[in-house]
Each structure stands twice: as C-alpha cells, then as structure tokens.
C-alpha cells in the first residue's frame, strides 16, 4: 500500500517564525514514519485579501487554485498556527478563505477540506503557547469548512527558548504531545487512504 501523503505548513511567513520552526520539526518527525511528506511556505502562494467582487470578476486567484489542489493531493495536513490577538493570523485566515472558495468542475463545495484529516499545532512566546489560535483555527476548519480535525493538538509555550539546537523541543512533555499528534495524523491519513477517503 502506498504511504499516505502529509502536507505541512505554518500560518506565518515571518523571518525566524517559531511556527515555521515547529512545522520543520513536524516534517523531521514525519520523515521517520512511513509517509510521503511535503512542506510548503505560504510565502510562495501570495494572495490578495479575499474580496467577493474580485472573485466574481475574475474567479479565484491562481495561487488559491494551486493550494486547493495541494490540499486535495494529501490525506493529512498539519498546520502550525501563530497567535495574533487571541486568534489566527490574517495570512492564515485569508488563505483558508480563498481555498474554501475554489470549486472546479462538479466538485462538492469545500472539496479541499473533505475526506482528509487536519492536525494542529502552535508555538508562541506566551504562557499559553498559542492555545487560543488553536481554538480559533479549529472553529474555522470544523464549523466553517466541515473538516475533520484531530482532537489532539500541541501548544509550544515560551517558544523563544523552547527549541534545542537540533530543533527538537526542550520540554519532553511537549515533544511527546507533538509526536502523539503526528502519530494520530499518520494513522488517520492511512485509514482514509485505505477507504478511499470516505467519512
């Protein structure tokens, strides 16, 4: 059986982003499992602010279509979400909104969010580790887009000092939490691959 395909990205393109570092660590851990892992950066998929008039006039931007197809090509998706004002970044929200609007041919609405599983992580310098962004992101994905999101998640607090020189996490409990999230992601993605993605 082919290895399940897992997509990984961060909701930040800031230089030195803690969540980009968390995404890189997730890729490193996933590489140890029997999966086909892809990491992307949203810097390579710039999008205008979502505008219904723009969408009506010219359709979804090319990068929204590319991201939607990228979602569809993977059974599992891990998102590392920074926290802005107790929520997700404008970059991440705008990306998810645009992807939700892309519909090609006879696809069902929100096709990019169906028949795949999402796993969430966050890293923040605060004491909650981006936990509030995880709650907001879960609401967007589950309630807004009808996605399946794992109940397990990981929040890395005091992120500036949370990573070792080899980019693993210093706190063993948090490192175990990340590994648990990724193991569940791989397991669920593999099950979806075996069943053709039926929910």
N, CA, C and O of each residue as an XYZ file, in Angstrom:
796
protein
N       0.841     -1.192      0.000
C       0.000      0.000      0.000
C       0.878      1.245      0.000
O       1.873      1.305      0.723
N       0.516      2.232     -0.804
C       1.297      3.466     -0.877
C       1.251      4.215      0.454
O       0.239      4.190      1.155
N       2.345      4.873      0.791
C       2.399      5.656      2.028
C       1.448      6.841      1.922
O       1.340      7.449      0.857
N       0.753      7.181      3.016
C      -0.131      8.347      2.975
C       0.657      9.631      2.761
O       1.798      9.745      3.210
N       0.057     10.588      2.084
C       0.704     11.864      1.809
C       0.271     12.884      2.847
O      -0.922     13.075      3.084
N       1.250     13.542      3.467
C       1.006     14.531      4.515
C       1.565     15.876      4.077
O       2.712     15.966      3.638
N       0.750     16.921      4.198
C       1.156     18.289      3.877
C       1.392     19.058      5.179
O       0.614     18.927      6.125
N       2.451     19.850      5.233
C       2.799     20.625      6.423
C       3.065     22.074      6.032
O       3.804     22.339      5.084
N       2.469     23.003      6.756
C       2.803     24.417      6.554
C       2.497     25.219      7.807
O       1.754     24.774      8.682
N       3.085     26.414      7.879
C       2.873     27.323      9.001
C       2.022     28.502      8.544
O       2.038     28.883      7.374
N       1.285     29.066      9.483
C       0.465     30.236      9.186
C       1.215     31.534      9.354
O       0.615     32.568      9.649
N       2.522     31.491      9.169
C       3.373     32.678      9.286
C       4.469     32.603      8.241
O       4.967     31.521      7.931
N       4.846     33.754      7.697
C       5.996     33.823      6.787
C       7.067     34.758      7.353
O       7.982     35.173      6.642
N       6.939     35.079      8.630
C       7.894     35.967      9.290
C       9.263     35.314      9.382
O       9.370     34.122      9.672
N      10.309     36.090      9.135
C      11.662     35.583      9.314
C      11.858     35.176     10.772
O      11.581     35.959     11.681
N      12.329     33.964     10.990
C      12.541     33.469     12.345
C      11.272     33.001     13.030
O      11.254     32.855     14.252
N      10.220     32.764     12.280
C       8.932     32.339     12.841
C       9.070     31.066     13.681
O       9.649     30.076     13.233
N       8.537     31.107     14.891
C       8.531     29.920     15.741
C       7.684     28.818     15.117
O       7.994     27.635     15.256
N       6.624     29.206     14.435
C       5.741     28.207     13.848
C       6.321     27.587     12.590
O       6.029     26.432     12.279
N       7.136     28.334     11.864
C       7.879     27.726     10.766
C       8.856     26.691     11.318
O       9.092     25.648     10.710
N       9.416     27.004     12.480
C      10.335     26.061     13.128
C       9.587     24.807     13.604
O      10.096     23.692     13.499
N       8.376     25.009     14.125
C       7.547     23.878     14.543
C       7.160     23.032     13.337
O       7.168     21.803     13.411
N       6.822     23.683     12.226
C       6.489     22.952     11.009
C       7.683     22.127     10.525
O       7.521     20.981     10.104
N       8.878     22.713     10.587
C      10.087     21.995     10.174
C      10.332     20.784     11.064
O      10.743     19.730     10.580
N      10.081     20.930     12.362
C      10.236     19.809     13.284
C       9.210     18.723     12.976
O       9.528     17.536     13.036
N       7.992     19.119     12.650
C       6.963     18.138     12.286
C       7.393     17.345     11.058
O       7.199     16.130     11.003
N       7.973     18.024     10.075
C       8.456     17.343      8.871
C       9.551     16.352      9.235
O       9.578     15.229      8.731
N      10.451     16.773     10.112
C      11.553     15.906     10.549
C      11.017     14.646     11.223
O      11.511     13.546     10.977
N      10.005     14.813     12.073
C       9.405     13.662     12.762
C       8.639     12.772     11.782
O       8.715     11.546     11.859
N       7.913     13.387     10.874
C       7.143     12.612      9.899
C       8.043     11.833      8.953
O       7.668     10.766      8.468
N       9.233     12.368      8.692
C      10.173     11.680      7.804
C      10.613     10.338      8.391
O      11.074      9.455      7.668
N      10.465     10.195      9.708
C      10.835      8.939     10.363
C       9.736      7.895     10.238
O       9.959      6.712     10.494
N       8.542      8.342      9.841
C       7.408      7.432      9.660
C       7.305      7.059      8.181
O       7.973      7.640      7.327
N       6.460      6.087      7.908
C       6.285      5.615      6.535
C       5.256      6.483      5.825
O       4.147      6.037      5.531
N       5.640      7.739      5.549
C       4.733      8.684      4.900
C       5.475      9.454      3.816
O       6.705      9.491      3.788
N       4.712     10.057      2.940
C       5.228     10.942      1.907
C       4.884     12.360      2.345
O       3.738     12.790      2.207
N       5.866     13.092      2.873
C       5.603     14.388      3.487
C       6.059     15.528      2.574
O       7.126     15.468      1.963
N       5.227     16.560      2.498
C       5.515     17.752      1.718
C       5.404     18.968      2.626
O       4.415     19.124      3.342
N       6.421     19.834      2.599
C       6.350     21.085      3.348
C       6.303     22.253      2.371
O       7.086     22.308      1.423
N       5.392     23.175      2.600
C       5.319     24.379      1.771
C       5.379     25.601      2.681
O       5.178     25.508      3.892
N       5.659     26.745      2.067
C       5.592     28.030      2.761
C       4.570     28.896      2.046
O       4.552     28.951      0.817
N       3.733     29.563      2.796
C       2.729     30.425      2.194
C       3.339     31.639      1.506
O       2.648     32.338      0.766
N       4.623     31.900      1.737
C       5.295     32.989      1.020
C       5.310     32.718     -0.482
O       5.393     33.643     -1.290
N       5.228     31.438     -0.843
C       5.256     31.061     -2.254
C       3.870     31.085     -2.898
O       3.732     30.821     -4.092
N       2.837     31.406     -2.096
C       1.460     31.430     -2.596
C       0.767     32.726     -2.188
O      -0.259     32.684     -1.508
N       1.309     33.879     -2.590
C       0.693     35.148     -2.182
C      -0.720     35.281     -2.743
O      -1.002     34.894     -3.877
N      -1.593     35.840     -1.916
C      -2.998     36.004     -2.295
C      -3.476     37.402     -1.914
O      -3.038     37.943     -0.899
N      -4.361     37.993     -2.705
C      -4.970     39.259     -2.294
C      -5.935     39.013     -1.140
O      -6.352     37.880     -0.899
N      -6.284     40.074     -0.435
C      -7.310     39.949      0.588
C      -8.596     39.483     -0.076
O      -8.974     39.982     -1.135
N      -9.277     38.504      0.565
C     -10.483     37.967     -0.068
C     -11.486     39.083     -0.329
O     -11.770     39.904      0.544
N     -12.014     39.095     -1.549
C     -12.952     40.110     -1.989
C     -13.952     39.430     -2.921
O     -13.579     38.942     -3.988
N     -15.218     39.399     -2.515
C     -16.240     38.726     -3.317
C     -16.384     39.352     -4.701
O     -16.679     38.654     -5.670
N     -16.178     40.661     -4.796
C     -16.272     41.316     -6.103
C     -15.130     40.868     -7.013
O     -15.324     40.644     -8.207
N     -13.943     40.742     -6.433
C     -12.793     40.252     -7.199
C     -13.041     38.823     -7.668
O     -12.762     38.475     -8.815
N     -13.567     38.006     -6.766
C     -13.863     36.616     -7.122
C     -14.896     36.552     -8.252
O     -14.755     35.756     -9.181
N     -15.920     37.381     -8.171
C     -16.963     37.394     -9.201
C     -16.413     37.854    -10.544
O     -16.808     37.346    -11.593
N     -15.506     38.810    -10.506
C     -14.970     39.380    -11.741
C     -13.964     38.468    -12.428
O     -13.957     38.354    -13.654
N     -13.107     37.815    -11.632
C     -12.009     37.062    -12.250
C     -11.810     35.662    -11.680
O     -10.851     34.979    -12.039
N     -12.706     35.230    -10.798
C     -12.549     33.905    -10.211
C     -11.480     33.882     -9.134
O     -10.903     34.914     -8.793
N     -11.223     32.697     -8.606
C     -10.211     32.551     -7.564
C      -8.819     32.757     -8.156
O      -8.566     32.334     -9.283
N      -7.915     33.398     -7.420
C      -6.542     33.579     -7.907
C      -5.855     32.237     -8.166
O      -6.210     31.212     -7.583
N      -4.875     32.273     -9.047
C      -4.155     31.052     -9.416
C      -3.560     30.352     -8.199
O      -3.583     29.124     -8.114
N      -3.023     31.136     -7.253
C      -2.403     30.510     -6.081
C      -3.429     29.842     -5.176
O      -3.106     28.858     -4.511
N      -4.651     30.349     -5.134
C      -5.706     29.683     -4.374
C      -6.030     28.333     -4.998
O      -6.242     27.348     -4.292
N      -6.065     28.296     -6.312
C      -6.318     27.041     -7.022
C      -5.180     26.051     -6.772
O      -5.419     24.866     -6.543
N      -3.943     26.546     -6.817
C      -2.788     25.675     -6.553
C      -2.842     25.093     -5.142
O      -2.587     23.904     -4.948
N      -3.171     25.926     -4.164
C      -3.245     25.448     -2.784
C      -4.380     24.452     -2.608
O      -4.224     23.443     -1.921
N      -5.500     24.728     -3.216
C      -6.630     23.803     -3.131
C      -6.252     22.435     -3.687
O      -6.576     21.403     -3.101
N      -5.563     22.441     -4.825
C      -5.126     21.170     -5.417
C      -4.071     20.492     -4.546
O      -4.012     19.265     -4.476
N      -3.241     21.294     -3.884
C      -2.258     20.751     -2.956
C      -2.959     20.055     -1.785
O      -2.556     18.966     -1.376
N      -3.998     20.681     -1.251
C      -4.787     20.065     -0.184
C      -5.353     18.732     -0.664
O      -5.250     17.717      0.025
N      -5.951     18.747     -1.855
C      -6.593     17.544     -2.379
C      -5.599     16.402     -2.611
O      -5.975     15.231     -2.556
N      -4.345     16.740     -2.870
C      -3.333     15.723     -3.157
C      -2.800     15.039     -1.907
O      -2.011     14.100     -2.008
N      -3.224     15.499     -0.715
C      -2.727     14.952      0.551
C      -3.890     14.486      1.425
O      -4.946     15.118      1.462
N      -3.681     13.373      2.124
C      -4.712     12.838      3.016
C      -4.662     13.486      4.398
O      -5.676     13.545      5.094
N      -3.500     13.965      4.793
C      -3.344     14.600      6.100
C      -2.666     15.940      5.960
O      -1.801     16.123      5.103
N      -3.065     16.895      6.816
C      -2.491     18.239      6.770
C      -2.186     18.692      8.194
O      -3.059     18.677      9.063
N      -0.940     19.094      8.421
C      -0.539     19.654      9.717
C      -0.318     21.145      9.544
O       0.455     21.567      8.684
N      -1.000     21.947     10.365
C      -0.858     23.400     10.314
C      -0.267     23.890     11.634
O      -0.789     23.586     12.706
N       0.821     24.646     11.548
C       1.407     25.302     12.718
C       0.897     26.741     12.727
O       1.223     27.530     11.840
N       0.101     27.072     13.728
C      -0.650     28.331     13.718
C      -0.139     29.323     14.759
O      -0.245     29.060     15.957
N       0.412     30.459     14.327
C       0.754     31.520     15.283
C      -0.515     32.125     15.885
O      -1.617     31.899     15.385
N      -0.351     32.884     16.946
C      -1.498     33.547     17.578
C      -1.373     35.060     17.429
O      -0.390     35.655     17.870
N      -2.378     35.680     16.804
C      -2.482     37.132     16.708
C      -3.777     37.557     17.376
O      -4.858     37.139     16.961
N      -3.676     38.384     18.407
C      -4.865     38.904     19.078
C      -5.852     37.800     19.448
O      -7.053     37.911     19.201
N      -5.327     36.748     20.038
C      -6.125     35.613     20.517
C      -6.819     34.860     19.393
O      -7.843     34.216     19.619
N      -6.267     34.935     18.170
C      -6.860     34.233     17.041
C      -5.753     33.834     16.063
O      -4.570     33.882     16.400
N      -6.147     33.441     14.849
C      -5.181     33.051     13.833
C      -4.643     34.289     13.126
O      -5.200     35.379     13.258
N      -3.568     34.118     12.381
C      -3.008     35.242     11.635
C      -3.922     35.620     10.471
O      -4.628     34.764      9.939
N      -3.915     36.895     10.070
C      -4.655     37.286      8.869
C      -4.216     36.479      7.648
O      -5.041     36.130      6.804
N      -2.927     36.184      7.553
C      -2.406     35.393      6.442
C      -3.084     34.033      6.373
O      -3.539     33.617      5.307
N      -3.153     33.340      7.504
C      -3.732     32.001      7.522
C      -5.228     32.040      7.250
O      -5.739     31.229      6.478
N      -5.930     32.972      7.875
C      -7.380     33.074      7.654
C      -7.677     33.373      6.189
O      -8.564     32.754      5.600
N      -6.957     34.302      5.605
C      -7.188     34.660      4.211
C      -6.908     33.479      3.284
O      -7.636     33.250      2.318
N      -5.843     32.732      3.588
C      -5.508     31.556      2.785
C      -6.615     30.521      2.843
O      -7.046     30.010      1.809
N      -7.076     30.208      4.042
C      -8.130     29.213      4.195
C      -9.426     29.669      3.543
O     -10.153     28.859      2.967
N      -9.720     30.972      3.633
C     -10.933     31.511      3.000
C     -10.867     31.347      1.482
O     -11.828     30.887      0.866
N      -9.743     31.721      0.881
C      -9.628     31.609     -0.567
C      -9.719     30.152     -1.017
O     -10.407     29.840     -1.989
N      -9.026     29.265     -0.309
C      -9.076     27.841     -0.673
C     -10.507     27.315     -0.593
O     -10.914     26.482     -1.403
N     -11.259     27.801      0.376
C     -12.640     27.337      0.537
C     -13.532     27.763     -0.621
O     -14.594     27.178     -0.834
N     -13.109     28.774     -1.367
C     -13.938     29.304     -2.445
C     -13.675     28.632     -3.797
O     -14.453     28.803     -4.736
N     -12.593     27.876     -3.898
C     -12.237     27.262     -5.180
C     -13.108     26.029     -5.423
O     -13.193     25.130     -4.586
N     -13.747     26.014     -6.584
C     -14.575     24.869     -6.966
C     -14.370     24.625     -8.452
O     -14.630     25.497     -9.281
N     -13.901     23.430     -8.775
C     -13.609     23.081    -10.160
C     -14.513     21.947    -10.623
O     -14.682     20.948     -9.924
N     -15.086     22.109    -11.797
C     -15.931     21.060    -12.349
C     -17.135     20.771    -11.472
O     -17.849     21.681    -11.050
N     -17.350     19.485    -11.204
C     -18.509     19.048    -10.418
C     -18.169     18.780     -8.955
O     -18.888     18.056     -8.267
N     -17.088     19.359     -8.492
C     -16.683     19.144     -7.099
C     -17.747     19.637     -6.130
O     -18.484     20.584     -6.407
N     -17.804     18.967     -4.989
C     -18.680     19.439     -3.927
C     -18.079     20.706     -3.333
O     -16.866     20.899     -3.416
N     -18.899     21.580     -2.732
C     -18.345     22.763     -2.064
C     -17.354     22.353     -0.976
O     -17.515     21.315     -0.334
N     -16.344     23.167     -0.781
C     -15.330     22.932      0.256
C     -14.582     21.613      0.047
O     -14.181     20.955      1.007
N     -14.403     21.239     -1.219
C     -13.789     19.948     -1.529
C     -12.412     19.784     -0.897
O     -12.039     18.674     -0.517
N     -11.650     20.875     -0.780
C     -10.287     20.790     -0.242
C     -10.259     20.372      1.222
O      -9.225     19.930      1.720
N     -11.380     20.508      1.910
C     -11.431     20.214      3.341
C     -12.104     18.874      3.646
O     -12.151     18.454      4.802
N     -12.615     18.217      2.635
C     -13.326     16.966      2.825
C     -12.393     15.778      2.592
O     -11.411     15.877      1.856
N     -12.718     14.653      3.233
C     -12.020     13.384      3.005
C     -10.526     13.458      3.276
O      -9.726     12.769      2.644
N     -10.170     14.309      4.226
C      -8.791     14.363      4.695
C      -8.837     14.775      6.169
O      -9.886     15.173      6.675
N      -7.709     14.679      6.841
C      -7.685     14.967      8.276
C      -6.659     16.050      8.557
O      -5.573     16.067      7.977
N      -7.021     16.952      9.457
C      -6.159     18.063      9.835
C      -5.653     17.860     11.262
O      -6.387     17.389     12.132
N      -4.395     18.219     11.489
C      -3.803     18.224     12.821
C      -3.231     19.614     13.075
O      -2.720     20.265     12.164
N      -3.325     20.059     14.332
C      -2.978     21.445     14.645
C      -1.874     21.540     15.696
O      -1.808     20.751     16.638
N      -1.019     22.528     15.500
C      -0.004     22.864     16.483
C       0.181     24.370     16.505
O      -0.201     25.064     15.563
N       0.763     24.872     17.578
C       1.031     26.300     17.698
C       2.267     26.505     18.557
O       2.570     25.697     19.435
N       2.976     27.593     18.294
C       4.112     27.986     19.119
C       4.014     29.480     19.362
O       3.803     30.263     18.437
N       4.172     29.864     20.627
C       4.046     31.272     20.990
C       4.949     31.569     22.166
O       5.233     30.691     22.981
N       5.403     32.822     22.253
C       6.212     33.226     23.397
C       5.389     33.343     24.667
O       5.951     33.430     25.759
N       4.079     33.347     24.545
C       3.218     33.463     25.711
C       3.142     32.177     26.518
O       3.642     31.132     26.100
N       2.509     32.271     27.678
C       2.412     31.123     28.568
C       1.401     30.085     28.101
O       1.429     28.945     28.564
N       0.497     30.470     27.177
C      -0.498     29.524     26.673
C      -0.037     28.804     25.409
O      -0.701     27.876     24.947
N       1.081     29.222     24.852
C       1.624     28.517     23.700
C       0.781     28.599     22.444
O       0.804     27.684     21.620
N       0.035     29.687     22.287
C      -0.798     29.811     21.094
C      -2.099     29.041     21.165
O      -2.752     28.827     20.144
N      -2.481     28.624     22.358
C      -3.677     27.789     22.515
C      -4.927     28.458     21.961
O      -5.784     27.783     21.391
N      -5.046     29.786     22.119
C      -6.244     30.471     21.628
C      -6.316     30.458     20.106
O      -7.408     30.429     19.538
N      -5.172     30.480     19.444
C      -5.188     30.380     17.978
C      -5.660     28.997     17.548
O      -6.326     28.851     16.523
N      -5.313     27.984     18.338
C      -5.759     26.631     18.016
C      -7.274     26.512     18.122
O      -7.905     25.855     17.294
N      -7.854     27.137     19.124
C      -9.318     27.108     19.263
C      -9.976     27.815     18.085
O     -10.969     27.332     17.542
N      -9.417     28.970     17.687
C      -9.982     29.718     16.564
C      -9.826     28.950     15.256
O     -10.744     28.921     14.438
N      -8.663     28.329     15.059
C      -8.422     27.572     13.835
C      -9.330     26.350     13.761
O      -9.852     26.014     12.699
N      -9.506     25.702     14.880
C     -10.413     24.538     14.919
C     -11.833     24.958     14.516
O     -12.509     24.237     13.782
N     -12.272     26.102     14.989
C     -13.614     26.590     14.646
C     -13.727     26.852     13.144
O     -14.723     26.487     12.519
N     -12.699     27.487     12.566
C     -12.709     27.774     11.130
C     -12.796     26.474     10.333
O     -13.614     26.348      9.421
N     -11.954     25.522     10.682
C     -11.878     24.284      9.916
C     -13.106     23.395     10.114
O     -13.689     22.906      9.147
N     -13.489     23.193     11.365
C     -14.591     22.271     11.646
C     -15.954     22.881     11.328
O     -16.738     22.304     10.574
N     -16.231     24.036     11.900
C     -17.554     24.646     11.736
C     -17.688     25.365     10.400
O     -18.730     25.289      9.748
N     -16.629     26.062      9.996
C     -16.708     26.825      8.763
C     -16.536     26.000      7.510
O     -17.225     26.220      6.514
N     -15.605     25.037      7.556
C     -15.250     24.293      6.346
C     -15.656     22.826      6.382
O     -15.476     22.116      5.393
N     -16.196     22.363      7.494
C     -16.644     20.977      7.585
C     -15.522     19.960      7.576
O     -15.725     18.816      7.169
N     -14.335     20.364      8.020
C     -13.179     19.473      8.006
C     -13.153     18.572      9.239
O     -13.758     18.871     10.270
N     -12.443     17.477      9.098
C     -12.163     16.602     10.232
C     -10.852     17.051     10.861
O      -9.813     17.068     10.200
N     -10.901     17.418     12.147
C      -9.714     17.893     12.861
C      -9.480     16.978     14.058
O     -10.396     16.727     14.841
N      -8.267     16.487     14.197
C      -7.955     15.612     15.330
C      -8.167     16.337     16.654
O      -7.871     17.527     16.759
N      -8.676     15.633     17.669
C      -8.813     16.273     18.979
C      -7.469     16.577     19.631
O      -7.348     17.532     20.397
N      -6.467     15.769     19.329
C      -5.132     16.021     19.857
C      -4.526     17.248     19.183
O      -4.722     17.474     17.989
N      -3.796     18.028     19.955
C      -3.090     19.184     19.413
C      -1.888     19.478     20.296
O      -1.772     18.932     21.394
N      -0.994     20.339     19.823
C       0.196     20.667     20.611
C       0.371     22.175     20.656
O       0.242     22.856     19.639
N       0.668     22.693     21.851
C       0.904     24.122     22.046
C       2.275     24.297     22.705
O       2.507     23.821     23.816
N       3.170     24.982     22.008
C       4.538     25.187     22.498
C       4.616     26.573     23.125
O       4.567     27.576     22.413
N       4.737     26.641     24.443
C       4.788     27.932     25.124
C       6.233     28.399     25.270
O       7.173     27.612     25.162
N       6.389     29.732     25.524
C       7.713     30.333     25.677
C       8.636     29.864     24.548
O       9.730     29.349     24.779
N       8.156     30.061     23.332
C       8.786     29.458     22.157
C      10.209     29.926     21.907
O      10.999     29.189     21.317
N      10.557     31.128     22.340
C      11.909     31.640     22.092
C      12.976     30.771     22.737
O      14.116     30.725     22.275
N      12.599     30.086     23.806
C      13.564     29.217     24.495
C      13.126     27.756     24.490
O      13.656     26.945     25.250
N      12.157     27.416     23.633
C      11.566     26.073     23.666
C      12.315     25.061     22.816
O      12.150     23.855     23.001
N      13.140     25.536     21.885
C      13.787     24.622     20.938
C      15.248     24.376     21.307
O      15.969     25.290     21.709
N      15.663     23.127     21.162
C      17.070     22.768     21.322
C      17.839     23.180     20.060
O      17.244     23.601     19.068
N      19.165     23.051     20.115
C      19.987     23.394     18.955
C      19.672     22.509     17.752
O      19.838     22.937     16.609
N      19.213     21.264     18.002
C      18.871     20.360     16.903
C      17.407     20.519     16.484
O      16.881     19.725     15.703
N      16.759     21.564     17.020
C      15.378     21.921     16.683
C      14.318     21.005     17.278
O      13.138     21.150     16.958
N      14.706     20.063     18.138
C      13.708     19.348     18.920
C      13.241     20.271     20.046
O      13.815     21.340     20.256
N      12.206     19.859     20.761
C      11.668     20.662     21.851
C      12.318     20.280     23.172
O      12.492     19.099     23.469
N      12.671     21.278     23.956
C      13.351     21.022     25.228
C      12.438     20.333     26.238
O      12.874     19.468     26.997
N      11.181     20.726     26.236
C      10.239     20.141     27.182
C       9.785     18.769     26.676
O       9.156     18.674     25.623
N      10.100     17.716     27.416
C       9.809     16.358     26.964
C       8.302     16.121     26.820
O       7.867     15.409     25.915
N       7.524     16.711     27.700
C       6.075     16.524     27.630
C       5.511     17.125     26.342
O       4.648     16.526     25.699
N       5.998     18.304     25.970
C       5.535     18.933     24.739
C       6.009     18.162     23.523
O       5.278     18.043     22.540
N       7.220     17.638     23.578
C       7.732     16.829     22.470
C       6.902     15.565     22.305
O       6.606     15.151     21.185
N       6.530     14.958     23.419
C       5.670     13.768     23.347
C       4.306     14.121     22.774
O       3.723     13.344     22.018
N       3.797     15.298     23.134
C       2.498     15.737     22.614
C       2.557     15.906     21.095
O       1.634     15.508     20.384
N       3.648     16.498     20.605
C       3.806     16.654     19.168
C       3.844     15.295     18.482
O       3.188     15.091     17.461
N       4.606     14.376     19.038
C       4.710     13.046     18.429
C       3.373     12.322     18.444
O       3.035     11.612     17.497
N       2.616     12.501     19.512
C       1.288     11.885     19.575
C       0.373     12.437     18.492
O      -0.334     11.682     17.824
N       0.387     13.760     18.319
C      -0.426     14.398     17.274
C      -0.044     13.857     15.901
O      -0.915     13.522     15.098
N       1.248     13.772     15.632
C       1.704     13.329     14.315
C       1.409     11.845     14.095
O       1.065     11.441     12.984
N       1.540     11.037     15.136
C       1.210      9.611     15.012
C      -0.266      9.428     14.680
O      -0.617      8.605     13.835
N      -1.129     10.193     15.343
C      -2.565     10.113     15.064
C      -2.872     10.615     13.666
O      -3.751     10.079     12.991
N      -2.150     11.644     13.223
C      -2.346     12.171     11.877
C      -2.002     11.111     10.837
O      -2.767     10.885      9.900
N      -0.868     10.471     10.999
C      -0.440      9.432     10.060
C      -1.414      8.264     10.083
O      -1.805      7.756      9.033
N      -1.801      7.842     11.271
C      -2.726      6.714     11.407
C      -4.057      7.000     10.713
O      -4.579      6.156      9.985
N      -4.600      8.191     10.944
C      -5.898      8.534     10.361
C      -5.782      8.733      8.857
O      -6.661      8.312      8.105
N      -4.705      9.372      8.415
C      -4.486      9.545      6.972
C      -4.348      8.200      6.282
O      -4.853      8.015      5.175
N      -3.674      7.265      6.922
C      -3.528      5.915      6.342
C      -4.884      5.225      6.243
O      -5.174      4.570      5.242
N      -5.708      5.364      7.264
C      -7.044      4.774      7.224
C      -7.881      5.378      6.098
O      -8.601      4.665      5.398
N      -7.781      6.695      5.932
C      -8.514      7.362      4.853
C      -8.036      6.893      3.487
O      -8.833      6.736      2.563
N      -6.734      6.670      3.364
C      -6.187      6.174      2.094
C      -6.721      4.783      1.784
O      -6.990      4.461      0.627
N      -6.873      3.965      2.809
C      -7.349      2.590      2.617
C      -8.825      2.547      2.243
O      -9.265      1.645      1.530
N      -9.585      3.524      2.726
C     -11.032      3.526      2.482
C     -11.422      4.460      1.340
O     -12.605      4.649      1.058
N     -10.419      5.040      0.689
C     -10.728      5.971     -0.386
C     -11.180      7.326      0.115
O     -11.730      8.132     -0.635
N     -10.936      7.571      1.416
C     -11.264      8.881      1.971
C     -12.703      9.031      2.399
O     -13.130     10.148      2.693
N     -13.469      7.961      2.449
C     -14.868      8.085      2.848
C     -14.979      8.420      4.318
O     -14.201      7.937      5.141
N     -15.961      9.257      4.642
C     -16.157      9.682      6.030
C     -17.490      9.178      6.522
O     -17.857      9.425      7.672
